[in-house]
């Protein structure tokens, strides 16, 4: 089993990189774990308290559960990945069954901040992108998917996303084995990465 971590700032194009890698590898050879599924359950908080949650801080993630699930997959056992709602800030009753496969992709902005999780990665990838490009993607995503207003997106970026990126996410670039510049648009780098993974599988 090959465990690959794909990190990078919010809006850097990680999801595009993951999707492209899956397309280039043999069918049914990849399982994906999303860091976003492992946000701590905050459904008990009031709407005012939920608005103050810092989703870009490592303390917002239940890394112990994510590491436990990785270990279960390595043992050949399927796991029940949580489903998290940004609208309610709570985990849903349903879960997603994830089967052990030849390649496990772990994707998320903070995955390389946790030493125990990093130890379990065979390949660490950092998806890099220009801050302006990331902000535009964040605005499109948050307006459509997370129900935020234009002002709320900018305020959230200024108070949480930008400072947390500089403090926690950007420094993890030093742990990367591979850096993908220009985010998900860099098809050459993604193709090289997928070829490297295929070679290791062979």
C-alpha positions in Angstrom: 0.0 0.0 0.0 1.2 3.5 -1.0 0.1 6.3 1.2 0.3 9.8 -0.4 -0.4 13.1 1.4 -1.5 16.0 -0.8 -1.3 19.3 1.1 -1.3 23.0 0.2 -3.2 26.2 0.9 -6.9 26.6 0.7 -7.9 27.1 -2.9 -4.5 25.9 -4.2 -6.0 23.2 -6.5 -5.5 20.1 -4.3 -8.9 18.6 -5.3 -8.0 19.0 -9.0 -4.6 17.3 -8.4 -6.3 14.4 -6.6 -8.9 14.0 -9.3 -6.3 14.0 -12.1 -4.1 11.4 -10.3 -7.2 9.1 -9.8 -7.9 9.5 -13.6 -4.4 8.5 -14.5 -4.1 5.4 -12.3 -5.7 2.0 -12.8 -9.4 1.8 -12.0 -10.3 0.9 -8.4 -6.7 1.3 -7.2 -7.2 4.5 -5.2 -9.1 5.4 -2.0 -9.3 9.0 -0.8 -9.4 10.3 2.7 -10.3 14.0 3.0 -9.0 16.0 6.0 -12.3 18.0 5.9 -14.2 14.8 7.0 -12.2 14.8 10.3 -13.1 18.3 11.6 -14.2 18.0 15.2 -17.9 17.9 15.8 -19.1 21.3 16.8 -22.8 20.8 16.3 -23.5 21.7 20.0 -22.3 25.3 19.5 -24.6 28.2 19.0 -24.6 29.9 15.5 -22.5 32.8 16.9 -19.9 30.4 18.3 -19.8 28.4 15.1 -19.0 31.6 13.2 -15.8 31.9 15.2 -14.5 28.4 14.5 -11.0 28.5 13.0 -11.1 25.8 10.4 -7.5 26.6 9.3 -5.9 25.8 12.7 -4.5 22.3 13.3 -6.5 22.1 16.6 -9.8 21.9 14.5 -8.9 18.5 13.2 -9.3 15.2 15.0 -5.9 13.9 13.8 -6.0 10.9 16.2 -9.0 9.5 14.4 -7.5 10.1 11.0 -4.3 8.3 12.0 -6.3 5.4 13.5 -8.2 5.1 10.2 -5.0 5.1 8.2 -3.6 2.3 10.4 -6.8 0.3 9.9 -6.5 0.6 6.2 -2.9 -0.5 6.3 -4.1 -3.6 8.2 -6.5 -4.4 5.3 -9.6 -3.3 7.1 -12.3 -0.9 5.7 -13.1 2.2 7.7 -16.2 4.4 8.1 -15.0 8.0 7.2 -17.1 10.7 8.8 -19.2 13.1 6.9 -18.9 16.8 8.0 -21.3 19.6 7.2 -19.9 23.2 7.1 -23.5 24.5 7.4 -24.1 22.9 10.8 -20.4 22.4 11.8 -21.4 18.9 12.8 -20.7 15.4 11.7 -23.6 13.7 10.0 -25.2 10.5 11.1 -24.1 8.8 7.9 -20.5 7.8 7.1 -18.6 6.8 3.9 -17.2 3.3 3.7 -13.6 3.5 2.5 -11.9 0.2 1.4 -8.1 -0.5 1.6 -6.6 -0.2 -1.8 -3.1 0.0 -3.4 -3.0 3.8 -3.1 -4.4 5.9 -0.3 -4.6 9.6 -1.0 -4.9 11.9 2.0 -5.9 15.4 1.0 -6.1 18.6 3.1 -4.6 21.9 4.0 -3.2 20.8 7.4 -2.3 17.1 6.9 1.5 17.8 7.1 1.2 19.7 10.3 0.7 16.4 12.3 4.0 14.4 12.9 2.2 11.1 13.4 0.3 11.5 10.1 3.4 12.6 8.2 5.3 9.4 9.4 2.7 7.3 7.7 3.0 9.0 4.3 5.3 7.4 1.6 5.1 10.4 -0.6 4.4 14.0 0.6 3.1 16.5 -2.0 2.6 20.2 -1.6 0.3 21.9 -4.1 1.5 25.5 -4.5 -0.4 28.4 -6.0 -0.3 32.2 -6.2 -2.2 33.8 -3.2 -4.4 35.9 -5.6 -5.4 32.7 -7.5 -6.2 30.9 -4.2 -8.3 33.8 -3.0 -10.4 33.8 -6.1 -11.0 30.1 -5.8 -11.9 30.5 -2.1 -14.4 33.2 -3.0 -16.1 31.1 -5.7 -16.2 28.1 -3.4 -17.5 29.8 -0.2 -20.1 31.9 -2.0 -21.6 28.8 -3.7 -20.9 25.9 -1.4 -20.8 27.4 2.1 -23.5 30.0 1.9 -21.2 33.0 2.9 -21.7 36.5 1.6 -19.0 38.4 -0.2 -18.1 40.4 2.9 -18.1 37.3 5.0 -15.6 35.5 2.7 -13.2 38.5 2.7 -13.5 38.8 6.5 -12.9 35.1 7.0 -9.9 35.2 4.7 -8.4 38.2 6.4 -8.9 36.8 10.0 -8.4 33.1 9.5 -7.2 31.8 6.1 -4.3 34.2 5.4 -2.7 34.2 8.9 -3.1 30.5 9.4 -1.7 29.8 6.0 1.4 31.8 6.8 1.7 30.3 10.3 0.9 26.6 9.8 0.4 25.6 6.1 3.2 27.4 4.1 5.9 26.1 6.6 4.9 22.5 5.9 6.2 22.9 2.3 9.7 21.9 3.7 8.3 18.4 4.4 7.3 17.9 0.8 9.0 15.4 -1.4 7.3 17.0 -4.4 6.0 20.5 -4.9 3.5 21.1 -7.6 3.7 24.8 -8.7 0.7 26.5 -10.3 -1.8 24.3 -8.5 -4.1 22.0 -10.4 -3.3 23.7 -13.7 0.2 22.1 -13.8 -0.7 19.0 -15.8 3.0 18.2 -16.5 3.8 17.9 -12.8 0.7 15.9 -12.1 1.5 13.5 -15.0 5.0 13.1 -13.6 3.6 12.4 -10.1 1.1 9.9 -11.4 3.9 8.1 -13.4 6.0 8.0 -10.3 3.2 6.4 -8.4 2.6 3.9 -11.2 6.3 2.9 -11.1 6.1 2.3 -7.3 3.0 0.2 -7.7 4.7 -1.9 -10.4 
